Amino acid sequence: MSNTKNNKLKNFNPYWGWIITFAILLAFYFFSDNTGSRETQWREVREMLKKSQIEKAEVITNRNRIDIYLNKKGIEAYKEKTGQGRIAAPQLYFNIDKEWKPDVKFSEAQENIPAENRIEPAYREQSDFWGGILSWTVPIFILIIFWMFIMRGVNRGAAGGGGGIFSVGKSKAQLFDKNSAGKRITFNDVAGLEEAKVEIKEIVDFLKHPAKYTALGGKIPKGALLVGPPGTGKTLLAKAVAGEANVPFFSMSGSDFVEMFVGVGASRVRDLFKQAKEKAPCIVFIDEIDAVGRARGKNTGWSTNDERENTLNQLLTEMDGFGTNSGVIILAATNRADILDKALMRAGRFDRQIHVDLPELKERQEIFHVHLREIKLADGLDISFLAKQTPGFSGADIANVCNEAALIAARKNKKCVDRQDFLDAIDRIIAGLEKKNKIISKEEKRTIAYHEAGHATVSWLLEHANPLLKVTIIPRGRSLGAAWYLPEERQITTTEQMMDEMASALGGRASEELTFGKISTGAISDLEKVTKQAYAMVAYFGMSEKIGNISYYDSSGQDMMFGKPYSEKTAELLDAEAKNIIDDAYRTAKKILGENYEGLKQVAELLLEKEVIFSEDLEKILGKRKSMARLEELGFTNTDDKTLFDICEI
């Protein structure tokens, strides 16, 4: 009970006291002038004068009013109207205008009364007590109200709200501790990422049991940088640290430091670390640190002393400067580690780089288990099958698949989500929604069918091309047709594999030329893909005999050159070699289609008939491909087990 009372007193705003006081003053001003007096008319007063019931009359010159004081005779006669016992105060009053002459009127009313008993009106001015008070209290009250709004902004800014005019230099970090409201996220909620969790758990374990490490002379890393592609779970891992560590956890984004005012970013860094040192031991998490940690001297402008660099300099000083910073561990996340400043990456600041990569098959299965907890699944749904369907998907992509599958099942009025819903969800996420009502002429539809048949035929007959699983000429998203493949989860790629993939991508253009003797604009995405791949083979991977084992790729992102790192002659050679590679792949595609033109024709006509065909249809027409064993190993043995990957759009 006492705690509740204390909380109410704590939450009471003292400014309300000023408002209540001001309201009381206004009430006195407007309602106290004639309290106890009754308004009357001159004719009633005239009768009182004739009956000698009036003690005295006062003309209030500054109010245009006459106050009437009754004698005992008058009070007795009018006690029901005026109130008994009010002798010192005026019992009645009446208002007059400026032309009304009290002396004349009173004299006329008392002409039959002896002179010694007549009442002569007295004249006086009435001081405006409450008006005088309000005249100096109102301006003060207005100033108080103005100051109240200013101080409210200051207090909100000091509490981390960032809304006050004096709080621009305050840190915007959110503080999480054991008393924070909301659901706590733990490592059990983070599926996969086992290697990353091992290193993160060591930091958490140090905060829980520091003596275990300090007894051997060990020191915990001052900072850890989470690096990985978008959607892999870097921020989620940081949230799990906040839930597991049981120490204060400050969280903010790198962009929160950036402000248009000079010196604000550095001030916020100082304020953040000041709060962190007061709460030590604690963890400070900076998400998207590349917003302020970008390498210095590489700005779009020519200035080398801009606000962002000042913020970075202050961050470097706070992380490992002259002053001590014990007990504060820095966590940061980025998907652009290559552009960060070298001073930020050195030992003593970010001692560890924890790579959070795209999940593999087993990890994807664990992620599916987490996101399917709240979804009503059909009996017998194989989650390992879903994991096999989604190579290259991040954790965020898998969460999107699960949610989209539930929406699709609800749209179909189903009671649970089955496997086909998940397949449709993957279709929609990768290629977009089907547009069956899109108007396409017969000639265009025939061109699309032969284009997609070209992709399907070449990829089916080339040994190193990715296995094709599905072909459609139903428009999806921005594409008029698409072919799906199941790429291998490999870490390295050989020249033969890249050449076969390029030939497969050019199969659509080759099919159009062989069939119609002309080409269309439908191959733009294919041409873009093979052009980038050819230049990568020549300029980055050293897969050209004429260029040799030379790579012009700068993985560090620290290239300071204003021009290309090679001569014009080499540039011409790069262009020529890339063109030769593309020409070789195109010749391969035309050769395969020319030798198997009947199969190409059958595939295209089947597409025109069914609009969607699967690997079994290709196997009946073109025979069993060499890499089918891998599909059977993964469990793709019937028309329901189709994945949708590596789309080749027209």
RODOFI-734871 format. One record per residue (C-alpha): residue in three letters; x, y, z; residue number from 1. Coordinates in steps of 0.25 Angstrom, whole numbers. Layout:
# RODOFI-734871
R|residuo|X|Y|Z|num
R|ALA|X|Y|Z|NUM
...
//
This chain:
# RODOFI-734871
R|residuo|X|Y|Z|num
R|MET|0|0|0|1
R|SER|11|9|4|2
R|ASN|18|6|-9|3
R|THR|6|10|-17|4
R|LYS|5|23|-10|5
R|ASN|19|26|-12|6
R|ASN|18|23|-27|7
R|LYS|6|33|-28|8
R|LEU|14|44|-21|9
R|LYS|26|41|-30|10
R|ASN|17|42|-43|11
R|PHE|10|55|-38|12
R|ASN|15|66|-46|13
R|PRO|17|79|-38|14
R|TYR|13|88|-49|15
R|TRP|-1|84|-46|16
R|GLY|0|91|-33|17
R|TRP|2|104|-41|18
R|ILE|-10|101|-50|19
R|ILE|-19|99|-38|20
R|THR|-15|111|-31|21
R|PHE|-17|120|-44|22
R|ALA|-31|114|-45|23
R|ILE|-35|117|-31|24
R|LEU|-30|132|-33|25
R|LEU|-39|133|-45|26
R|ALA|-51|127|-38|27
R|PHE|-49|138|-27|28
R|TYR|-47|149|-37|29
R|PHE|-60|146|-45|30
R|PHE|-69|141|-33|31
R|SER|-65|149|-21|32
R|ASP|-68|163|-24|33
R|ASN|-83|163|-19|34
R|THR|-83|151|-11|35
R|GLY|-94|152|-1|36
R|SER|-100|164|-8|37
R|ARG|-113|163|-16|38
R|GLU|-115|172|-29|39
R|THR|-127|181|-28|40
R|GLN|-134|192|-36|41
R|TRP|-135|207|-34|42
R|ARG|-150|206|-32|43
R|GLU|-148|197|-20|44
R|VAL|-137|205|-14|45
R|ARG|-146|217|-15|46
R|GLU|-157|211|-7|47
R|MET|-147|207|3|48
R|LEU|-143|222|4|49
R|LYS|-157|226|6|50
R|LYS|-158|216|18|51
R|SER|-145|220|24|52
R|GLN|-139|206|23|53
R|ILE|-125|210|17|54
R|GLU|-113|213|26|55
R|LYS|-104|218|15|56
R|ALA|-102|218|0|57
R|GLU|-88|218|-7|58
R|VAL|-86|221|-21|59
R|ILE|-75|212|-27|60
R|THR|-70|222|-37|61
R|ASN|-60|212|-44|62
R|ARG|-71|201|-45|63
R|ASN|-83|209|-49|64
R|ARG|-90|203|-37|65
R|ILE|-97|207|-24|66
R|ASP|-96|199|-11|67
R|ILE|-108|199|-2|68
R|TYR|-106|197|13|69
R|LEU|-119|194|21|70
R|ASN|-121|198|35|71
R|LYS|-127|189|45|72
R|LYS|-141|192|40|73
R|GLY|-138|189|26|74
R|ILE|-130|176|30|75
R|GLU|-142|172|37|76
R|ALA|-151|175|26|77
R|TYR|-142|168|15|78
R|LYS|-135|157|23|79
R|GLU|-141|146|15|80
R|LYS|-135|153|2|81
R|THR|-122|158|7|82
R|GLY|-118|149|19|83
R|GLN|-118|152|33|84
R|GLY|-107|158|41|85
R|ARG|-99|164|29|86
R|ILE|-99|179|35|87
R|ALA|-85|183|32|88
R|ALA|-85|178|17|89
R|PRO|-95|184|6|90
R|GLN|-107|176|5|91
R|LEU|-112|181|-8|92
R|TYR|-106|188|-20|93
R|PHE|-111|193|-34|94
R|ASN|-104|197|-46|95
R|ILE|-105|211|-52|96
R|ASP|-100|217|-65|97
R|LYS|-91|229|-66|98
R|GLU|-102|239|-69|99
R|TRP|-110|235|-56|100
R|LYS|-109|245|-45|101
R|PRO|-109|239|-31|102
R|ASP|-110|253|-23|103
R|VAL|-122|257|-32|104
R|LYS|-129|244|-31|105
R|PHE|-127|242|-16|106
R|SER|-132|256|-14|107
R|GLU|-145|254|-22|108
R|ALA|-148|241|-15|109
R|GLN|-147|247|-1|110
R|GLU|-154|260|-3|111
R|ASN|-164|257|7|112
R|ILE|-154|252|18|113
R|PRO|-149|262|28|114
R|ALA|-135|267|24|115
R|GLU|-128|262|37|116
R|ASN|-133|247|33|117
R|ARG|-129|248|18|118
R|ILE|-118|239|12|119
R|GLU|-108|246|4|120
R|PRO|-100|236|-5|121
R|ALA|-85|236|-3|122
R|TYR|-75|234|-14|123
R|ARG|-63|225|-14|124
R|GLU|-54|216|-23|125
R|GLN|-53|202|-20|126
R|SER|-39|195|-21|127
R|ASP|-38|183|-30|128
R|PHE|-31|174|-21|129
R|TRP|-32|161|-29|130
R|GLY|-30|168|-42|131
R|GLY|-17|174|-36|132
R|ILE|-13|160|-32|133
R|LEU|-16|154|-46|134
R|SER|-9|166|-53|135
R|TRP|5|161|-48|136
R|THR|1|146|-46|137
R|VAL|-4|143|-61|138
R|PRO|10|147|-67|139
R|ILE|17|139|-57|140
R|PHE|8|127|-60|141
R|ILE|10|128|-75|142
R|LEU|25|128|-73|143
R|ILE|23|116|-64|144
R|ILE|15|108|-74|145
R|PHE|26|111|-85|146
R|TRP|37|107|-76|147
R|MET|29|94|-72|148
R|PHE|28|90|-87|149
R|ILE|43|93|-89|150
R|MET|47|85|-76|151
R|ARG|38|73|-80|152
R|GLY|46|72|-93|153
R|VAL|59|73|-85|154
R|ASN|54|62|-76|155
R|ARG|50|53|-87|156
R|GLY|63|55|-94|157
R|ALA|71|52|-81|158
R|ALA|63|39|-80|159
R|GLY|67|35|-94|160
R|GLY|55|40|-102|161
R|GLY|63|50|-110|162
R|GLY|52|59|-111|163
R|GLY|57|72|-104|164
R|ILE|64|83|-109|165
R|PHE|75|81|-99|166
R|SER|76|66|-101|167
R|VAL|82|66|-115|168
R|GLY|96|62|-109|169
R|LYS|90|51|-100|170
R|SER|91|36|-104|171
R|LYS|79|30|-110|172
R|ALA|82|16|-105|173
R|GLN|72|7|-100|174
R|LEU|75|0|-87|175
R|PHE|71|-14|-84|176
R|ASP|73|-21|-71|177
R|LYS|66|-32|-63|178
R|ASN|55|-22|-59|179
R|SER|52|-19|-73|180
R|ALA|38|-22|-78|181
R|GLY|35|-31|-90|182
R|LYS|39|-45|-95|183
R|ARG|53|-49|-92|184
R|ILE|60|-55|-104|185
R|THR|70|-66|-100|186
R|PHE|80|-75|-108|187
R|ASN|69|-86|-109|188
R|ASP|61|-76|-118|189
R|VAL|73|-75|-128|190
R|ALA|73|-87|-137|191
R|GLY|86|-91|-144|192
R|LEU|98|-81|-143|193
R|GLU|105|-91|-134|194
R|GLU|119|-87|-137|195
R|ALA|115|-72|-134|196
R|LYS|108|-76|-122|197
R|VAL|120|-83|-116|198
R|GLU|128|-70|-117|199
R|ILE|117|-61|-112|200
R|LYS|114|-71|-100|201
R|GLU|128|-69|-96|202
R|ILE|126|-54|-94|203
R|VAL|113|-57|-86|204
R|ASP|120|-67|-78|205
R|PHE|131|-57|-74|206
R|LEU|121|-47|-69|207
R|LYS|114|-58|-61|208
R|HIS|127|-65|-55|209
R|PRO|139|-55|-57|210
R|ALA|147|-62|-47|211
R|LYS|148|-74|-56|212
R|TYR|156|-67|-66|213
R|THR|163|-56|-58|214
R|ALA|169|-67|-49|215
R|LEU|177|-72|-60|216
R|GLY|181|-58|-64|217
R|GLY|172|-57|-76|218
R|LYS|164|-45|-81|219
R|ILE|151|-45|-88|220
R|PRO|151|-38|-102|221
R|LYS|148|-24|-101|222
R|GLY|139|-24|-114|223
R|ALA|133|-34|-123|224
R|LEU|128|-31|-137|225
R|LEU|117|-39|-143|226
R|VAL|118|-40|-158|227
R|GLY|109|-47|-168|228
R|PRO|99|-45|-180|229
R|PRO|86|-38|-177|230
R|GLY|75|-47|-170|231
R|THR|85|-57|-164|232
R|GLY|82|-53|-149|233
R|LYS|92|-44|-145|234
R|THR|83|-35|-137|235
R|LEU|75|-47|-132|236
R|LEU|88|-52|-126|237
R|ALA|90|-39|-119|238
R|LYS|76|-39|-113|239
R|ALA|79|-53|-108|240
R|VAL|92|-48|-101|241
R|ALA|83|-37|-95|242
R|GLY|74|-48|-90|243
R|GLU|85|-57|-85|244
R|ALA|95|-48|-79|245
R|ASN|87|-43|-67|246
R|VAL|95|-30|-68|247
R|PRO|91|-16|-73|248
R|PHE|90|-16|-88|249
R|PHE|91|-3|-96|250
R|SER|86|-4|-110|251
R|MET|86|6|-121|252
R|SER|88|7|-136|253
R|GLY|100|14|-143|254
R|SER|91|24|-150|255
R|ASP|86|29|-136|256
R|PHE|100|36|-135|257
R|VAL|99|43|-148|258
R|GLU|92|57|-147|259
R|MET|93|70|-155|260
R|PHE|98|78|-143|261
R|VAL|113|78|-142|262
R|GLY|119|71|-130|263
R|VAL|106|64|-126|264
R|GLY|111|50|-131|265
R|ALA|123|51|-122|266
R|SER|115|56|-110|267
R|ARG|105|44|-111|268
R|VAL|117|34|-112|269
R|ARG|123|41|-99|270
R|ASP|109|40|-92|271
R|LEU|107|26|-96|272
R|PHE|120|21|-90|273
R|LYS|118|30|-78|274
R|GLN|105|22|-75|275
R|ALA|112|9|-78|276
R|LYS|123|11|-69|277
R|GLU|113|15|-58|278
R|LYS|106|2|-60|279
R|ALA|118|-7|-62|280
R|PRO|120|-19|-64|281
R|CYS|110|-17|-76|282
R|ILE|109|-19|-91|283
R|VAL|108|-8|-102|284
R|PHE|102|-13|-115|285
R|ILE|103|-4|-127|286
R|ASP|95|-9|-139|287
R|GLU|99|-5|-153|288
R|ILE|112|1|-148|289
R|ASP|117|4|-163|290
R|ALA|108|16|-162|291
R|VAL|119|23|-154|292
R|GLY|130|13|-155|293
R|ARG|133|15|-170|294
R|ALA|148|16|-173|295
R|ARG|153|31|-172|296
R|GLY|157|39|-183|297
R|LYS|148|32|-193|298
R|ASN|136|42|-192|299
R|THR|128|46|-204|300
R|GLY|133|61|-202|301
R|TRP|147|65|-200|302
R|SER|146|69|-186|303
R|THR|154|60|-176|304
R|ASN|148|65|-163|305
R|ASP|133|64|-165|306
R|GLU|123|60|-154|307
R|ARG|123|45|-156|308
R|GLU|139|45|-155|309
R|ASN|138|53|-142|310
R|THR|128|43|-137|311
R|LEU|137|31|-141|312
R|ASN|149|37|-135|313
R|GLN|142|39|-122|314
R|LEU|137|24|-123|315
R|LEU|151|19|-125|316
R|THR|156|27|-113|317
R|GLU|145|22|-104|318
R|MET|147|7|-108|319
R|ASP|162|7|-106|320
R|GLY|168|21|-102|321
R|PHE|176|27|-91|322
R|GLY|165|25|-81|323
R|THR|161|12|-75|324
R|ASN|149|5|-80|325
R|SER|148|-7|-71|326
R|GLY|135|-15|-70|327
R|VAL|129|-10|-83|328
R|ILE|128|-20|-95|329
R|ILE|125|-15|-108|330
R|LEU|117|-23|-118|331
R|ALA|114|-18|-132|332
R|ALA|108|-24|-145|333
R|THR|109|-20|-159|334
R|ASN|109|-27|-173|335
R|ARG|119|-17|-179|336
R|ALA|132|-21|-171|337
R|ASP|140|-18|-183|338
R|ILE|138|-3|-182|339
R|LEU|140|-1|-167|340
R|ASP|152|7|-163|341
R|LYS|165|-1|-160|342
R|ALA|167|6|-146|343
R|LEU|153|0|-142|344
R|MET|156|-14|-146|345
R|ARG|170|-15|-139|346
R|ALA|172|-23|-126|347
R|GLY|168|-16|-114|348
R|ARG|155|-11|-120|349
R|PHE|149|-22|-128|350
R|ASP|157|-33|-124|351
R|ARG|148|-44|-130|352
R|GLN|140|-44|-143|353
R|ILE|129|-54|-142|354
R|HIS|124|-58|-156|355
R|VAL|109|-61|-156|356
R|ASP|108|-68|-170|357
R|LEU|95|-74|-177|358
R|PRO|90|-86|-171|359
R|GLU|93|-100|-176|360
R|LEU|84|-111|-177|361
R|LYS|84|-116|-163|362
R|GLU|83|-101|-158|363
R|ARG|71|-98|-167|364
R|GLN|64|-110|-161|365
R|GLU|66|-104|-147|366
R|ILE|61|-90|-152|367
R|PHE|49|-97|-158|368
R|HIS|46|-103|-144|369
R|VAL|46|-90|-137|370
R|HIS|37|-82|-147|371
R|LEU|27|-94|-148|372
R|ARG|24|-94|-133|373
R|GLU|12|-85|-135|374
R|ILE|7|-91|-148|375
R|LYS|-3|-102|-149|376
R|LEU|3|-112|-158|377
R|ALA|-3|-124|-165|378
R|ASP|0|-137|-160|379
R|GLY|13|-144|-165|380
R|LEU|19|-131|-171|381
R|ASP|34|-134|-172|382
R|ILE|42|-122|-168|383
R|SER|55|-127|-173|384
R|PHE|48|-127|-187|385
R|LEU|46|-112|-185|386
R|ALA|60|-110|-181|387
R|LYS|64|-117|-194|388
R|GLN|55|-108|-202|389
R|THR|62|-95|-197|390
R|PRO|77|-95|-200|391
R|GLY|83|-81|-199|392
R|PHE|71|-76|-190|393
R|SER|75|-67|-178|394
R|GLY|67|-68|-165|395
R|ALA|59|-56|-169|396
R|ASP|55|-63|-182|397
R|ILE|51|-76|-175|398
R|ALA|42|-68|-165|399
R|ASN|36|-61|-177|400
R|VAL|33|-75|-184|401
R|CYS|26|-80|-171|402
R|ASN|18|-67|-170|403
R|GLU|14|-67|-185|404
R|ALA|10|-82|-185|405
R|ALA|1|-79|-173|406
R|LEU|-6|-68|-181|407
R|ILE|-7|-76|-193|408
R|ALA|-14|-87|-185|409
R|ALA|-23|-77|-179|410
R|ARG|-27|-72|-192|411
R|LYS|-31|-86|-197|412
R|ASN|-39|-87|-184|413
R|LYS|-31|-99|-179|414
R|LYS|-30|-104|-165|415
R|CYS|-15|-106|-165|416
R|VAL|-3|-103|-173|417
R|ASP|2|-114|-182|418
R|ARG|14|-117|-191|419
R|GLN|8|-111|-204|420
R|ASP|5|-98|-196|421
R|PHE|20|-97|-193|422
R|LEU|24|-100|-208|423
R|ASP|14|-89|-213|424
R|ALA|20|-79|-202|425
R|ILE|34|-82|-208|426
R|ASP|29|-80|-222|427
R|ARG|23|-66|-218|428
R|ILE|35|-61|-210|429
R|ILE|45|-65|-221|430
R|ALA|37|-61|-234|431
R|GLY|25|-53|-229|432
R|LEU|10|-56|-230|433
R|GLU|4|-63|-242|434
R|LYS|-2|-54|-253|435
R|LYS|-11|-63|-260|436
R|ASN|-20|-52|-265|437
R|LYS|-9|-45|-272|438
R|ILE|-12|-42|-287|439
R|ILE|-1|-49|-296|440
R|SER|-3|-52|-310|441
R|LYS|-1|-66|-316|442
R|GLU|11|-62|-323|443
R|GLU|18|-56|-311|444
R|LYS|13|-69|-303|445
R|ARG|20|-78|-313|446
R|THR|33|-70|-312|447
R|ILE|33|-71|-297|448
R|ALA|30|-86|-298|449
R|TYR|42|-88|-307|450
R|HIS|51|-79|-299|451
R|GLU|48|-86|-286|452
R|ALA|49|-100|-293|453
R|GLY|63|-96|-298|454
R|HIS|67|-93|-283|455
R|ALA|61|-107|-279|456
R|THR|67|-115|-290|457
R|VAL|81|-109|-289|458
R|SER|82|-110|-274|459
R|TRP|76|-124|-275|460
R|LEU|87|-129|-285|461
R|LEU|99|-122|-279|462
R|GLU|106|-130|-268|463
R|HIS|111|-119|-259|464
R|ALA|98|-110|-260|465
R|ASN|89|-109|-248|466
R|PRO|78|-119|-248|467
R|LEU|65|-113|-254|468
R|LEU|52|-116|-246|469
R|LYS|41|-108|-252|470
R|VAL|38|-99|-264|471
R|THR|26|-90|-265|472
R|ILE|21|-80|-276|473
R|ILE|11|-74|-266|474
R|PRO|15|-60|-263|475
R|ARG|20|-57|-249|476
R|GLY|24|-43|-244|477
R|ARG|31|-36|-255|478
R|SER|35|-49|-262|479
R|LEU|27|-55|-273|480
R|GLY|33|-69|-271|481
R|ALA|43|-76|-262|482
R|ALA|51|-88|-260|483
R|TRP|55|-93|-246|484
R|TYR|68|-100|-242|485
R|LEU|74|-107|-230|486
R|PRO|88|-101|-229|487
R|GLU|98|-110|-221|488
R|GLU|102|-104|-207|489
R|ARG|117|-103|-211|490
R|GLN|128|-94|-207|491
R|ILE|136|-94|-219|492
R|THR|132|-95|-234|493
R|THR|141|-100|-246|494
R|THR|142|-94|-260|495
R|GLU|134|-106|-266|496
R|GLN|122|-103|-256|497
R|MET|122|-88|-259|498
R|MET|123|-91|-274|499
R|ASP|111|-101|-273|500
R|GLU|103|-91|-265|501
R|MET|105|-80|-275|502
R|ALA|101|-89|-287|503
R|SER|89|-92|-279|504
R|ALA|86|-78|-277|505
R|LEU|88|-75|-292|506
R|GLY|79|-87|-296|507
R|GLY|67|-78|-297|508
R|ARG|73|-68|-307|509
R|ALA|79|-80|-315|510
R|SER|65|-87|-316|511
R|GLU|59|-74|-321|512
R|GLU|69|-72|-332|513
R|LEU|68|-87|-336|514
R|THR|53|-87|-336|515
R|PHE|49|-74|-341|516
R|GLY|62|-69|-348|517
R|LYS|61|-56|-340|518
R|ILE|63|-52|-325|519
R|SER|55|-44|-315|520
R|THR|57|-35|-303|521
R|GLY|53|-46|-294|522
R|ALA|67|-51|-291|523
R|ILE|71|-38|-284|524
R|SER|73|-44|-270|525
R|ASP|80|-56|-276|526
R|LEU|90|-47|-283|527
R|GLU|92|-39|-271|528
R|LYS|95|-51|-263|529
R|VAL|105|-57|-273|530
R|THR|112|-44|-275|531
R|LYS|115|-42|-260|532
R|GLN|119|-57|-259|533
R|ALA|129|-56|-271|534
R|TYR|136|-43|-266|535
R|ALA|137|-49|-252|536
R|MET|144|-62|-258|537
R|VAL|154|-53|-266|538
R|ALA|156|-41|-256|539
R|TYR|154|-48|-243|540
R|PHE|156|-63|-243|541
R|GLY|168|-64|-253|542
R|MET|160|-73|-262|543
R|SER|166|-68|-275|544
R|GLU|179|-73|-282|545
R|LYS|182|-60|-288|546
R|ILE|180|-52|-275|547
R|GLY|187|-62|-267|548
R|ASN|186|-64|-252|549
R|ILE|183|-49|-248|550
R|SER|171|-44|-240|551
R|TYR|167|-29|-240|552
R|TYR|157|-32|-229|553
R|ASP|160|-24|-216|554
R|SER|153|-31|-205|555
R|SER|158|-21|-194|556
R|GLY|150|-10|-200|557
R|GLN|162|-1|-198|558
R|ASP|166|2|-212|559
R|MET|170|17|-213|560
R|MET|172|17|-228|561
R|PHE|164|27|-236|562
R|GLY|165|19|-249|563
R|LYS|165|4|-253|564
R|PRO|176|-4|-247|565
R|TYR|180|-8|-261|566
R|SER|184|-2|-274|567
R|GLU|176|1|-286|568
R|LYS|182|-11|-294|569
R|THR|178|-20|-282|570
R|ALA|164|-14|-282|571
R|GLU|163|-18|-297|572
R|LEU|168|-32|-294|573
R|LEU|158|-33|-283|574
R|ASP|147|-29|-292|575
R|ALA|151|-39|-303|576
R|GLU|153|-51|-293|577
R|ALA|139|-48|-287|578
R|LYS|133|-48|-301|579
R|ASN|140|-61|-305|580
R|ILE|135|-68|-292|581
R|ILE|121|-64|-295|582
R|ASP|122|-67|-310|583
R|ASP|127|-81|-306|584
R|ALA|115|-83|-296|585
R|TYR|106|-79|-307|586
R|ARG|112|-88|-317|587
R|THR|110|-100|-307|588
R|ALA|96|-96|-305|589
R|LYS|93|-96|-320|590
R|LYS|100|-109|-322|591
R|ILE|92|-116|-312|592
R|LEU|79|-111|-316|593
R|GLY|82|-114|-331|594
R|GLU|86|-128|-328|595
R|ASN|73|-130|-319|596
R|TYR|64|-121|-327|597
R|GLU|52|-131|-327|598
R|GLY|53|-132|-312|599
R|LEU|53|-117|-311|600
R|LYS|41|-116|-319|601
R|GLN|33|-126|-311|602
R|VAL|37|-119|-298|603
R|ALA|32|-106|-304|604
R|GLU|19|-112|-309|605
R|LEU|17|-118|-295|606
R|LEU|19|-105|-289|607
R|LEU|8|-99|-298|608
R|GLU|-1|-109|-294|609
R|LYS|1|-111|-279|610
R|GLU|8|-97|-276|611
R|VAL|16|-104|-265|612
R|ILE|24|-116|-266|613
R|PHE|34|-124|-256|614
R|SER|46|-132|-257|615
R|GLU|38|-145|-260|616
R|ASP|33|-139|-272|617
R|LEU|47|-135|-277|618
R|GLU|52|-149|-274|619
R|LYS|41|-155|-282|620
R|ILE|45|-147|-294|621
R|LEU|60|-145|-293|622
R|GLY|64|-157|-284|623
R|LYS|70|-158|-271|624
R|ARG|81|-148|-268|625
R|LYS|94|-151|-262|626
R|SER|92|-143|-249|627
R|MET|78|-149|-246|628
R|ALA|84|-158|-235|629
R|ARG|87|-145|-226|630
R|LEU|72|-141|-227|631
R|GLU|68|-155|-223|632
R|GLU|78|-155|-212|633
R|LEU|71|-142|-207|634
R|GLY|57|-148|-208|635
R|PHE|51|-141|-220|636
R|THR|45|-154|-226|637
R|ASN|31|-149|-230|638
R|THR|24|-137|-236|639
R|ASP|20|-132|-222|640
R|ASP|34|-131|-218|641
R|LYS|38|-119|-226|642
R|THR|47|-107|-221|643
R|LEU|48|-93|-227|644
R|PHE|62|-88|-228|645
R|ASP|71|-80|-237|646
R|ILE|61|-74|-246|647
R|CYS|64|-72|-260|648
R|GLU|54|-61|-264|649
R|ILE|50|-56|-278|650
//
